[in-house]
Amino acid sequence: MGEILRTIAYNLLMEWIAVNERLPQENVPVLIAASLAAGIKKTVALAYWSLELNDWDIERDDRLIGINSDTIHHWMPIPVLPESNV
């Protein structure tokens, strides 16, 4: 029970970070928030920041729906999953 409460507390403290404020560590998977279709549709995906590319490394399927460095506006670390299967 203590581990679950720690995980919940950690996840509640996590917040979205604007890409114009700070970028994530290189090659660490993060959740990204992007606006598509002139901001009408919003989506979340998994991506990595690449210093080599000086751009986001995004899965091909996500690029196909329009996610790119111009549409990404926030990111956050991936929340810690609880150890329990409950």
C-alpha positions, 0 to 999 in steps of 0.5 A: 500500500505504501508503494502505491501511495508514493506512486500516486503522490509522485504522479500528482506532482508531475506537470506538463513542461512547455517546450519553450521553457525546457527540453527533456534529457536526450534520448529519454522517453517522454510524453508529448502534447501536440495540437493538430488541425490548427489547434482543434485536436490535441493528442499525446504521444511518446517521443525522445529529444535528440541532440543529434537531430536537434529535434524530436524523435517521433514514431513514424505513425505519429508523424503520419497524423501530423505530429512534428516539432511545430505541433508539440507544445508540452512534454512530461516525464512518463509517470511511474507505474505502480508495482502492484497488479491490483 
